[in-house]
């Protein structure tokens, strides 16, 4: 059995929208897809990347990564419906 550290992880989504972060987590959890996030600790949920009307260069998007062999399933799950 592979350790999580041995797996290759792929980015499936980046967002600066706090509501989208919550929805994406919920969708991935419900589908049973493992994921990790990057940049969430730098993310201000109440202000996002903006402070008033001024863009904050310190703000970064939250990045969602899933195991490479599950990336296509995750992308399909997270694809907006047209």
Secondary structure, 3 states (H helix, E strand, C coil): CCCHHHCCEEEEEEECCHHHHHHHHHHHHHHCCCCEEECHHHCCCCCCCEECCEECCCCCCEEEEEEHHHHHHHHHHHCCCC
